[in-house]
Amino acid sequence: MGVRLLVLVVLSVALMVVDARFALLKPVRSQMSLVLMQTYWITDLPQRLYQGVASQFGSRTELVAENEKLKTENLLLQGRMQKLAALTEQNVRLRELLNSSALVNEKVEVAELIGMDPNPFTHRIIINKGERDGVVLGQPVLDARGLMGQVVELMPYTSRVLLLTDTTHSIPVQVNRNGLRAIASGTGNPERLELRHVADTADIKEGDLLVSSGLGQRFPAGYPVATVKEVIHDSGQPFAIVRAVPTAALNRSRYLLLVFSDNRTPEERANDAAQAQEAEDKKNGTAPIIPATVPKPQSTTPVVPAATPAATAPVATPVKPAAHSVHPVKPTAAKPPATTTPAAKPPAAAPATTRQREE
């Protein structure tokens, strides 16, 4: 019995070392996640059943009150949406003036939380969207209130998300009031973030909203991250102690959003914007105007030799009777180039064309 236990312990240690050092067991882990997904679904089944029964037997009064409340909130949100629509259109026009092709709205997909990491020293959750759903490593995750974290591990149908409050996580932020930039780091406490290396004289105060700055090229800019809760100034220290509370409900949110941001380079964005503008011009019928104006100077040059034979036509009197027959026309057309008089006239006609161009 003792020998078997020793063999199992050694085998377990060897598997943990191989899993930590190498990626050999990654396919096995991916296949095991398919089995664990069924376990998550079975363990979550009682709560789903309870929620379904509770929703079926809710009182009519509560439903009517909730309906009225939702109608009121819907009217308020519609009013805000009208204002946001106007601001969005204004933002689009300003970006067009600045020749910027950055996206105003990102593509998002709804995901559901199905598990949490039991390790108390790491803040990770499991969602029901994986590699088969188009999820990528480093993809931002947020809820209805703000940013929650990013995807750090992919499986076929599930993913692991590292929360903002984890001790190994940091995110570049800026103060929404004045644009002051800083780095928000996790503390291991789900209700607290800290801003590192903020100067003691920095313009930051309690109640300031911290939003993502987008400088890390990982999180999109403009999403709420945290609210400053406490600012401690110490005269003997070069940096102030700034503590903030995450805006996202890290311990309560069940439905999340996966953000598919634009990962194109500035050159690719500029090329795509140019192609889109060209397609729009062709669609509106404004594109053919440019090529119509360019060939005009070239079309004037062949007119000059066409005009010179017409000018020399009265001099060559035999040309008129040649119009009655087809064969005499060829020798009459070949005679003017043989003489020296037509060769002297084109230089005189060339300045006339240059004068027309200068005018």
DAQUIRA-V91602 format. One record per residue. N is the residue number from 1. PHI is phi in degrees with one decimal (none if undefined). BURIAL is 1 if it has 24 or more other ideal C-beta (glycine too) atoms within 12 Angstrom, else 0. D_CENTER is the distance of its C-alpha to the mean C-alpha in whole Angstrom. Layout:
N;PHI;BURIAL;D_CENTER  N;PHI;BURIAL;D_CENTER
This chain:
1;none;0;59  2;-66.2;0;59  3;-66.4;0;58  4;-62.3;0;55  5;-62.4;0;54  6;-64.0;0;53  7;-63.7;0;52  8;-65.5;0;49  9;-64.6;0;48  10;-62.8;0;48  11;-63.2;0;46  12;-65.1;0;44  13;-63.2;0;43  14;-63.3;0;43  15;-65.0;0;40  16;-65.3;0;38  17;-65.6;0;39  18;-63.6;0;38  19;-67.6;0;35  20;-79.1;0;34  21;-92.0;0;34  22;-125.6;0;33  23;-107.4;0;31  24;-70.3;0;34  25;-91.4;0;34  26;-63.0;0;30  27;-61.5;0;31  28;-64.8;0;34  29;-64.1;0;31  30;-64.5;0;29  31;-70.8;0;32  32;-67.5;0;33  33;-64.3;1;30  34;-64.0;0;31  35;-72.1;0;34  36;-66.7;1;33  37;-62.8;1;31  38;-65.2;0;34  39;-65.5;0;36  40;-59.5;1;33  41;-67.1;0;33  42;-69.2;0;37  43;-67.5;0;37  44;-86.9;0;35  45;-62.7;0;37  46;-59.7;0;39  47;-66.9;0;37  48;-64.4;0;35  49;-64.1;0;39  50;-62.8;0;40  51;-63.6;0;37  52;-66.8;0;38  53;-67.8;0;41  54;-63.2;0;41  55;-69.1;0;38  56;-72.2;0;41  57;-103.2;0;44  58;-68.0;0;42  59;-72.6;0;45  60;-66.8;0;45  61;-63.0;0;45  62;-63.1;0;42  63;-65.7;0;40  64;-65.6;0;41  65;-63.0;0;40  66;-66.2;0;37  67;-63.3;0;36  68;-64.5;0;37  69;-62.8;0;35  70;-66.1;0;32  71;-63.5;0;33  72;-63.8;0;33  73;-64.1;0;30  74;-64.2;0;28  75;-63.3;0;30  76;-63.8;0;29  77;-67.8;0;25  78;-64.9;0;26  79;-62.6;0;27  80;-67.8;0;24  81;-63.8;0;21  82;-61.6;0;23  83;-67.9;0;23  84;-65.9;0;19  85;-63.5;0;19  86;-64.0;0;21  87;-65.9;0;19  88;-65.1;0;15  89;-62.1;0;17  90;-64.7;0;19  91;-63.2;0;15  92;-63.0;0;14  93;-64.1;0;18  94;-66.1;0;17  95;-66.3;0;14  96;-65.9;0;16  97;-64.7;0;19  98;-85.2;0;17  99;58.1;0;16  100;-108.3;0;12  101;-112.7;1;10  102;-67.1;1;7  103;-76.1;1;5  104;-87.8;0;8  105;-120.7;0;7  106;-93.2;1;6  107;-80.6;0;8  108;-128.6;0;11  109;-140.5;1;14  110;-81.2;0;17  111;-130.6;1;19  112;-122.9;1;23  113;-76.6;1;24  114;-121.4;1;27  115;-172.6;1;29  116;-133.0;1;29  117;-72.5;0;30  118;-72.0;0;34  119;-69.0;0;34  120;-72.1;0;34  121;-95.0;0;33  122;-126.5;1;30  123;-108.4;1;27  124;-134.4;1;25  125;-130.6;1;25  126;-118.9;1;24  127;-116.2;1;22  128;-91.7;1;23  129;-124.3;1;20  130;-133.4;1;20  131;-64.8;0;19  132;-67.1;0;21  133;-93.3;0;18  134;89.3;0;15  135;-73.5;1;15  136;-124.5;1;14  137;-65.7;0;16  138;82.3;1;14  139;-70.5;1;12  140;-68.8;1;12  141;-128.2;1;14  142;-143.1;1;15  143;-116.2;1;18  144;-70.6;0;19  145;-110.1;0;20  146;169.6;1;18  147;-71.6;1;16  148;-112.7;1;18  149;168.9;1;17  150;-145.8;1;16  151;-75.5;1;17  152;-118.9;1;20  153;-149.2;1;22  154;-110.9;1;21  155;-133.4;1;24  156;-54.9;1;24  157;-122.0;1;24  158;-137.5;1;23  159;-146.1;1;21  160;-104.3;1;22  161;-116.8;1;20  162;-90.3;1;21  163;-78.6;1;22  164;-63.6;1;21  165;-83.8;1;25  166;-66.7;1;26  167;-66.7;0;28  168;-96.3;0;26  169;-111.2;1;22  170;-141.5;1;21  171;-144.4;1;18  172;-74.1;1;18  173;-130.5;1;18  174;-146.4;1;19  175;-74.0;1;22  176;-66.5;1;21  177;-76.1;0;24  178;-132.0;0;24  179;81.2;0;21  180;-64.3;1;23  181;-94.9;1;21  182;-160.2;1;23  183;-118.3;1;22  184;-98.4;1;23  185;-117.8;1;24  186;-75.9;1;26  187;-116.2;1;29  188;88.6;0;30  189;-101.1;1;31  190;-66.5;1;29  191;-115.1;1;29  192;-151.0;1;29  193;-125.5;1;27  194;-127.4;1;28  195;-97.2;1;27  196;-91.1;0;28  197;56.8;0;30  198;-95.9;1;29  199;-59.2;0;32  200;-65.4;0;35  201;-97.0;0;35  202;-68.5;1;31  203;-84.5;0;31  204;-142.2;1;29  205;-144.8;0;31  206;-64.4;0;32  207;95.4;0;29  208;-68.0;1;26  209;-89.9;1;23  210;-101.8;1;21  211;-120.5;1;17  212;-68.7;1;14  213;-89.2;1;14  214;78.1;1;11  215;-76.9;0;14  216;-79.5;1;14  217;57.4;0;11  218;-123.1;1;11  219;-99.7;1;10  220;-66.7;1;8  221;-79.3;1;10  222;97.1;1;12  223;-90.2;1;13  224;-64.0;1;17  225;-116.8;1;19  226;-159.7;1;22  227;-122.7;1;25  228;-65.0;1;28  229;-105.6;1;31  230;-150.9;0;33  231;-128.7;1;34  232;-113.2;0;37  233;-103.6;0;38  234;-119.9;0;41  235;-63.5;0;43  236;-90.7;0;44  237;-117.5;0;40  238;-74.6;0;37  239;-119.1;0;35  240;-87.5;1;34  241;-96.6;1;34  242;-119.7;1;31  243;-114.8;1;30  244;-136.0;1;28  245;-110.3;1;27  246;-60.6;1;24  247;-74.9;1;23  248;-75.3;1;22  249;-85.2;1;25  250;-65.1;1;25  251;-97.1;0;28  252;-127.2;0;28  253;-71.5;1;25  254;-110.9;1;25  255;-105.1;0;22  256;-122.3;1;19  257;-124.0;1;15  258;-97.0;1;13  259;-97.7;1;9  260;-99.4;1;7  261;-83.3;1;4  262;-86.0;0;2  263;-101.8;0;6  264;-74.6;0;8  265;-75.9;0;10  266;-58.0;0;11  267;-66.3;0;14  268;-65.5;0;12  269;-64.0;0;10  270;-65.0;0;13  271;-64.2;0;15  272;-63.8;0;13  273;-65.3;1;13  274;-65.3;0;17  275;-64.9;0;18  276;-65.6;0;16  277;-66.7;0;18  278;-64.6;0;21  279;-64.6;0;21  280;-66.8;0;21  281;-65.8;0;24  282;-65.8;0;26  283;-66.5;0;25  284;-82.8;0;27  285;81.4;0;30  286;-96.2;0;29  287;-68.5;0;28  288;-66.5;0;32  289;-67.2;0;33  290;-68.1;0;32  291;-67.6;0;34  292;-72.5;0;37  293;-86.6;0;38  294;-72.5;0;37  295;-74.9;0;40  296;-62.0;0;43  297;-61.6;0;44  298;-71.9;0;45  299;-73.6;0;47  300;-78.4;0;49  301;-68.2;0;51  302;-69.6;0;52  303;-70.5;0;54  304;-65.1;1;56  305;-64.5;0;58  306;-71.7;0;58  307;-80.0;0;60  308;-66.5;1;62  309;-63.6;0;64  310;-67.1;0;64  311;-72.5;0;66  312;-84.9;1;68  313;-61.5;0;69  314;-66.0;0;72  315;-71.2;0;73  316;-84.1;1;74  317;-67.1;0;76  318;-67.8;0;76  319;-68.3;1;73  320;-62.1;0;74  321;-67.5;0;76  322;-69.0;0;74  323;-68.6;0;72  324;-75.6;0;75  325;-123.0;0;74  326;-84.4;0;71  327;-70.5;0;73  328;-68.7;0;74  329;-67.4;0;70  330;-63.1;0;69  331;-67.3;0;72  332;-67.8;1;71  333;-73.0;0;68  334;-84.6;0;68  335;-68.1;0;71  336;-58.9;1;69  337;-65.7;0;67  338;-71.5;0;70  339;-78.2;0;72  340;-87.8;0;71  341;-67.8;0;70  342;-67.0;1;67  343;-68.3;0;66  344;-80.6;0;66  345;-76.3;1;65  346;-57.2;1;61  347;-61.3;0;61  348;-70.7;0;62  349;-80.1;1;60  350;-64.5;0;57  351;-59.8;0;57  352;-64.5;0;57  353;-70.6;1;54  354;-66.3;0;53  355;-65.0;0;54  356;-64.7;0;52  357;-67.0;0;49  358;-64.3;0;50  359;-64.9;0;50
